[in-house]
């Protein structure tokens, strides 16, 4: 009997979003640390990050099946059931039926991975918004600083540089460690899956829609996200 072919989990728009966001955030770290005239580019990259985050929110309702929020955001019951699998000792393993159920139910993100995705998106959004309210009194003043109090500007500037920066760095480190853990302990190459979009899953599961129509919808939603960010910047300025 021939092995079951890989199943498409991550549609192309989700994969492009993932790698583009990673690239943009990396550039934000670099330009933020360089400071000076680079802060102008840092701000532009922040607006692009916000556009990508808005797109991912839209895509969480209209994207391929495993990119939908309803397919991977866990209930409390699902989260606790998943955590129970970590209670087994090193000499035992979860029942095969439990492993099979979790493999098919969480083919995209498992409950912990889903929570990390939501926390990452929220943290990045807060970082961008706090940056738009920041003022370093030297080379940069965010577009929202003229519309809020000086105390709020001072607090947001502190959060952006002293809290948000390290929080995102911490979350990225956790993300990388999780990838290494799955590669070493479970033999799953999560990074490779996010490149070609497929996973080898023996149980029959639903594949994500990655049709041309769906890709055109993704492009339209990305442009809409960009227009929303542009409109906000135009209004506040």
N, C-alpha and C positions, 0 to 999 in steps of 0.2 A: 504494500500500500504506500503510495507516494505521500511525502509529508505535506501538511497543510501549508499553503502559501502564506506569506506575511499579510497582515491586515493593515490597511491604511488607518492610522489613528490621528495623525496631525496633518490637517490640510495645508496647502501651500501658504495661504495668508497667515495662518498661525505660525508657521515656521519662519516666514520672513519677518513677522512682528518680533518673534523671540530674538533672532539674531541681530536685527536692526536696533532693538532696544538695548541689547547688551553692548553693541558697538557705540551707540549714542551715549549711554551712561559712562562707558569707559572714557570717552572724549570729554565728558563733563568733569570727571575726576581730574583729568590732566589739565584742562583749561582753568578749572577752579584753583588748582594748586599753583599754576603759573601766575594767576592774577594779572593785574595791570590791564593792558589793552585786550588781553585774552578773555576778560570777563564779558566783553560784548559777544564773542562767540559762545561763551558759556551760557549766556542768556538765550541766544538763538537755539542752542542745543536743548535748553530747558523747554522752550516752546515746542520743539519737535518731540521731546519726551512726552509732554502733555498731550500732544496730538496722538501719539501712539497709545497712550493710556486710554484716551477717549475711544479710540478705535477698538481697543481690546474690550472695553465695556460694551460697545455696540455688538462686537463679534461674539460676545458671551450670550447674546440673544438670537443672533442670526447666522452664526458660523456652522462649520461642520460639527457633527454630533458630539465628538469628544472634546470640542472646544466650547461647547455650551455650558453655562454655569449650572444648569439643571442636571448635567451629566456627571459633574465632578464635585460640586460643592456638597459636602456631606451633612447629613443630619446628625444630631447629637448621638443618636442610637448607633448610626454607622461608624462614627468616630470611636465610640467606646468599644464596639465590637472589633474594630481594626486594632486598637491598642491592646486588646486581649492577646493578640498573637505574639506580642513581645513578652508575655508572661511565661512562655514556655522556657524550660531550661535548655542548656546547650546540648544535652543528650536526647532531647525530645523535639518533636516538630508538630505544628498544627495538623489537625486531621486533613486528609486529602480533599475532602469535600469543602472544607473551609478555604483552603488554598485556591481551589478551582473557582469558588464563588467570588473571592476577592480578585482573582485574575480577570474574570469577565466583568465584574462590576466596576473595577477601578483600572481598566486597561489604559486610561489616560493618566489622570493624577490619582494617587491614593489619597485618603483623607488628610494625612499630614502634608502631603505635597500640595493639595488643594488649598489648605490654610496658608501655607507658605506663599503660594501664588497671590492670594488675596492680600496678605500682609505686605508683600513686596510692592504690589500695585498701589496700595494705600500709602505706603511709606514714600514711594517715588512721587506720587501726586502731592503729598504734603511738602516734600522737598522742593518741588517746582513752585508750588504756591507760596511757600515761605520765601523762596528766592525772589519772587515777584514783589514781595513786601519788604525786601531787605535793602539796606543802605550801608555801604562800607565807608562813607564819608570821604572817599578818595577817588575811586574810578567808576563806581557803579551805584545806581539807584534804581530799584525795581519799578516797573510801571504802575504798581498799586500803591506805592509809598505816599503819593500825593493825596490819596483818598482815605488814609487811616491816620490814627494819632501817632505821635512820636514814640510814646511808650510801646505801642503795638509794633512799630517798625523796629525798635530796639530789641523787643522780645523775639520777633521773627528772625532778625539778623543773628541773634544768639542761637536760636534753634537751628537755623540753616547750617551754620558753621560748626557748632559745638555738639549738636545732638543728631540731627538728620544725617549729616555726613557719616558719622560713625555707625549709626543705626543701619544705613544702607550697606556700608562696608561689612558689618557683621552679618547681615542677611545674605549678602553675596558669598561670604565665606561659608556659611551654613549650606547654601545651595551647592557649592563646589564639593564640600565634604559629603553631602548626600549622594552626589553623582559618583564619587569615589567609592562610597560604601556599597552602592548597588552594583558597581562593577566588580569589586573585590569579593563581597559576600554572596551576591546573588547572580553574578555573571550577566547582569543586564547593562547594556551600553546605551544609557539614556541620551547621551550626546549624539550618538550616531542616529538614534531614532528621530531626534529633532532635526536631523539633516535630510533624511529621505522620507521620514513620516511614517514608516512601517514598523510593526512589531510582530514577532512570531508568537502567536497565541494558539494553542491547540484547540481550545474550546471555541465553538462558533460564537462570534460576536458581531455586532453591527459595525460596519466601516463608516468612516466620515465621508460626507459628500465633498468632493473636490472638483466639481464640474466647472466648465468655463463660465456658466451662469453664476455660480457661487463666487468665483474669483472676481468677476465683474462687480458683483455686489460688494465684495470686500474693498475693491478699489473705490467704489462710490462712497462707502462708509468712511474710508480713510480721508478722502477729499472733504467729506462733510465735517469730519473731526477737525481737519485743518482750517476750514472756513469758520468753525465755531471759535477756535483759538484766535484766529485773525480778527474776528468780529469783537471778541472780548478786549483784545489789545487796542483795537481802533476806538472802542467806546471809552475805555479808561484813559486813553491818551488824548 
